[in-house]
Amino acid sequence: MRRLLPDPGPTSVSEQLDGYRPWEQAHAERPFLAMNFATTLDGRATIEGVSGPIGSETDTAMLAGLRNRFDAVMIGAGTMRAERYGRLAAKPETRERRERLGLPSEPLTVLISGRLDLPWDASLFSDGGRVLIFTASEAEPPETETRVEVVRHEGRVDLTAAMAHLRREHDTRALLCEGGPHLHAQLQAAGLVDELFLTIAPKLNGGDGPPSLIEGELEKVVDLELAWLLEESGELFARYRR
Ligand SMILES: NC(=O)c1ccc[n+]([C@@H]2O[C@H](COP(=O)([O-])OP(=O)(O)OC[C@H]3O[C@@H](n4cnc5c(N)ncnc54)[C@H](OP(=O)(O)O)[C@@H]3O)[C@@H](O)[C@H]2O)c1
């Protein structure tokens, strides 16, 4: 892998992430929030319905490396239905590495759901770990092996209030949001996103997959600054700051 910006030269995922300490940038009233997305060149969020085939193994390494630098990882219900997440830090060596950084041994998984229509048979709900769901539904979740905490909002989830809850009640200093596009649009519109990690895969997909990154209107254009740009085998890894 090479770094194109700043200071061009050879690098690696671990070298890039070594000094990355998002938990030190927590806001008083909410966590520091970074988004992570992978996109095809034609701006699609999926290949055959899921995001995994978009990026390379290096993209997977970047995602895994990022996850282990955040207190919590958040996704919307649409992403959970499509991607069926499992436990994020099951391996003992991952947990130890997190603890050495002063992070909880595994990230809290945060779900945002309107209807509580979730794939309850996904391994996230049976593998242990910690799950927190913000929902606008009054339905009761089924019994699960994984401990699931539910926070209810009226009408829809108020994301600003949810972020404040995470900071106050769970001491979440840094939150990585992995999508999807509907949730991202609302977080940007509410001014809650500090950084965007974007993998641009040298692939065209076409088809009718969801648009990558943003689905929904932003009231005004959000200007971003390019913090780094990395390249490997034609795949670009960009990091933008608000
Ligand atoms: N390429 C990538 O990096 C990437 C990343 C993530 C996802 N994806 C893909 O994107 C697709 C999913 O897109 P999406 O935009 O539908 O996903 P999403 O943003 O994860 O989920 C949308 C759903 O989240 C819930 N939600 C969002 N904001 C809410 C609020 N304020 N209050 C209550 N509920 C709220 C609603 O759930 P209910 O339906 O329960 O009401 C809504 O239908 C999948 O195909 C996935 O594979 C790709």
Ligand as a Chemical Component Dictionary entry (heavy atoms), coordinates in Angstrom:
data_LIG
# 
_chem_comp.id                   LIG 
_chem_comp.type                 NON-POLYMER 
_chem_comp.pdbx_formal_charge   0 
_chem_comp.three_letter_code    LIG 
# 
loop_
_chem_comp_atom.comp_id 
_chem_comp_atom.atom_id 
_chem_comp_atom.alt_atom_id 
_chem_comp_atom.type_symbol 
_chem_comp_atom.charge 
_chem_comp_atom.model_Cartn_x 
_chem_comp_atom.model_Cartn_y 
_chem_comp_atom.model_Cartn_z 
_chem_comp_atom.pdbx_ordinal 
LIG N1  N1  N 0  -21.203 -0.202 0.868  1  
LIG C1  C1  C 0  -21.261 0.003  2.143  2  
LIG O1  O1  O 0  -20.270 0.432  2.755  3  
LIG C2  C2  C 0  -22.541 -0.241 2.893  4  
LIG C3  C3  C 0  -22.622 0.096  4.241  5  
LIG C4  C4  C 0  -23.826 -0.132 4.907  6  
LIG C5  C5  C 0  -24.908 -0.671 4.244  7  
LIG N2  N2  N 1  -24.794 -0.975 2.943  8  
LIG C6  C6  C 0  -25.965 -1.516 2.213  9  
LIG O2  O2  O 0  -27.009 -0.568 2.304  10 
LIG C7  C7  C 0  -28.267 -1.247 2.282  11 
LIG C8  C8  C 0  -29.152 -0.769 3.409  12 
LIG O3  O3  O 0  -29.420 0.587  3.196  13 
LIG P1  P1  P 0  -30.400 1.423  4.123  14 
LIG O4  O4  O 0  -30.165 2.852  3.800  15 
LIG O5  O5  O -1 -31.783 0.866  4.050  16 
LIG O6  O6  O 0  -29.824 1.040  5.543  17 
LIG P2  P2  P 0  -29.807 1.688  6.950  18 
LIG O7  O7  O 0  -29.611 3.153  6.922  19 
LIG O8  O8  O 0  -28.841 0.848  7.706  20 
LIG O9  O9  O 0  -31.237 1.330  7.523  21 
LIG C9  C9  C 0  -32.384 2.081  7.310  22 
LIG C10 C10 C 0  -33.355 1.670  8.413  23 
LIG O10 O10 O 0  -32.820 2.077  9.682  24 
LIG C11 C11 C 0  -33.861 2.496  10.523 25 
LIG N3  N3  N 0  -33.697 3.914  10.802 26 
LIG C12 C12 C 0  -32.798 4.770  10.256 27 
LIG N4  N4  N 0  -32.931 5.976  10.832 28 
LIG C13 C13 C 0  -33.928 5.870  11.749 29 
LIG C14 C14 C 0  -34.523 6.771  12.671 30 
LIG N5  N5  N 0  -34.115 8.042  12.793 31 
LIG N6  N6  N 0  -35.503 6.303  13.462 32 
LIG C15 C15 C 0  -35.916 5.021  13.382 33 
LIG N7  N7  N 0  -35.386 4.128  12.531 34 
LIG C16 C16 C 0  -34.408 4.556  11.728 35 
LIG C17 C17 C 0  -35.163 2.246  9.792  36 
LIG O11 O11 O 0  -35.470 0.933  10.216 37 
LIG P3  P3  P 0  -36.863 0.183  10.140 38 
LIG O12 O12 O 0  -36.896 -0.372 8.763  39 
LIG O13 O13 O 0  -36.757 -0.812 11.222 40 
LIG O14 O14 O 0  -37.922 1.203  10.363 41 
LIG C18 C18 C 0  -34.721 2.306  8.333  42 
LIG O15 O15 O 0  -35.552 1.574  7.481  43 
LIG C19 C19 C 0  -27.962 -2.713 2.377  44 
LIG O16 O16 O 0  -28.106 -3.275 1.074  45 
LIG C20 C20 C 0  -26.509 -2.774 2.816  46 
LIG O17 O17 O 0  -25.870 -3.910 2.313  47 
LIG C21 C21 C 0  -23.634 -0.778 2.244  48 
# 
loop_
_chem_comp_bond.comp_id 
_chem_comp_bond.atom_id_1 
_chem_comp_bond.atom_id_2 
_chem_comp_bond.value_order 
_chem_comp_bond.pdbx_ordinal 
LIG N1  C1  SING 1  
LIG C1  O1  DOUB 2  
LIG C1  C2  SING 3  
LIG C2  C3  SING 4  
LIG C2  C21 DOUB 5  
LIG C3  C4  DOUB 6  
LIG C4  C5  SING 7  
LIG C5  N2  DOUB 8  
LIG N2  C6  SING 9  
LIG N2  C21 SING 10 
LIG C6  O2  SING 11 
LIG C6  C20 SING 12 
LIG O2  C7  SING 13 
LIG C7  C8  SING 14 
LIG C7  C19 SING 15 
LIG C8  O3  SING 16 
LIG O3  P1  SING 17 
LIG P1  O4  DOUB 18 
LIG P1  O5  SING 19 
LIG P1  O6  SING 20 
LIG O6  P2  SING 21 
LIG P2  O7  DOUB 22 
LIG P2  O8  SING 23 
LIG P2  O9  SING 24 
LIG O9  C9  SING 25 
LIG C9  C10 SING 26 
LIG C10 O10 SING 27 
LIG C10 C18 SING 28 
LIG O10 C11 SING 29 
LIG C11 N3  SING 30 
LIG C11 C17 SING 31 
LIG N3  C12 SING 32 
LIG N3  C16 SING 33 
LIG C12 N4  DOUB 34 
LIG N4  C13 SING 35 
LIG C13 C14 SING 36 
LIG C13 C16 DOUB 37 
LIG C14 N5  SING 38 
LIG C14 N6  DOUB 39 
LIG N6  C15 SING 40 
LIG C15 N7  DOUB 41 
LIG N7  C16 SING 42 
LIG C17 O11 SING 43 
LIG C17 C18 SING 44 
LIG O11 P3  SING 45 
LIG P3  O12 DOUB 46 
LIG P3  O13 SING 47 
LIG P3  O14 SING 48 
LIG C18 O15 SING 49 
LIG C19 O16 SING 50 
LIG C19 C20 SING 51 
LIG C20 O17 SING 52 
# 
